[in-house]
């Protein structure tokens, strides 16, 4: 066991944990004033709900002993056998529980991302059930496919350093399913639905940027050169994403906005996530620039496609996660990470094909399961709040409190 590696992983787990409250502020500032607490609650509550689910069954499903490359069994139920001794198959120099708690924070923030797509209109009771079932049916199996010992996509050679597929594609495409299933907000396209508190959104974005160093650099699972490389790649991509989004928006709409800068950094961060531990700094910069421009375009396109993704989860996380996963198949190099593979730019076109296949499988599976789950919940519980509750706002109608008095 290595004390430095353990310290870094525990700090990284704390950094990823603070990303969920950061996401709450990022989303909370972008909704209307009457919905701020309802929106923040959707992020904050998953810290409790998914932490308990992960401890009981989630960790065992995602990382436990393999069953056919598809799922882990439940032999680690309630952390049975998950102690403080290292488990060499995942992280040989840190306590097994350190790896578990680090992965817990990924499992927590992922379903919280989805909530941005149906902000301002979703029933809280249904949200709790959806989040729990989504974690069991989507997140845990996909995490096992990509990261679990014996997972079929891992065995195929798919690369996902910190969650491009497991976090951003699953959440992003599930957000599309949710926006389609729940329908648009009342007054969408007619009423003023501008963000009510952009400084709060910028604070949330800054916390996310800060926490993302634990998200990506922590995924090296050691305090070493690889964690440093991932740290540098993460920051460069975020910086490039910020500049590219603002520049594209400035050229397209005539003015650069603060919301655009905040969105651009998140697009760069999400896109570099799968590649961060496999690519060199120049490639990270290129990926960030591509993310800022393409994710901006995707967000602009949603108006033409007609779905109400309230806080642009699809354009940023689904598009960014897919772009980053494919870009990993182009720019990955064993010069950065000997445990990875070379991509197309380094003479291995097969890796690009593997990345594209893996991304496609995760996109289709996550969308299909999420859409069916939402339709079933709509029949059983209803997805939307009543019209009068939506008019009043989620803060009062769902929680009996107000964000500002």
Secondary structure, 3 states (H helix, E strand, C coil): CCHHHHHHHHHHHHHHHHHHHHHHHHHHCCCCHHHHHHHHHHHHHHHHHHHHHHHHHHHHHHHCCEECCCEECCCCHHHCCCCCCCECCCECCCCHHHHHHHHHHHHHHHHHHHHHHHCCCECHHHHHHHHHHHHHHHHHHHHHHHHCCCCHHHHHCCCCCCCHHHHHHHHHHHHHHHHHHHCCCCCCCCCCCCCCCHHHHHHHHHHHHHHHHHHHHHHHCCCCHHHHHHHHHHHHHHHHHHHHHHHHHHHHHCCCCHHHHHHHHHHHHHHHCCCCCCCCHHHHHHHHHHHHHHHHHHHHHHHHHCCCCCCCHHHHHHHHHHHHHHHHHHHCCCCCCCCCCCCHHHCCHHHHHHHHHHHHHHHHHHHHHHHHHHHHHHHHCCCECCHHHHHHCHHHHHHCCCCCC
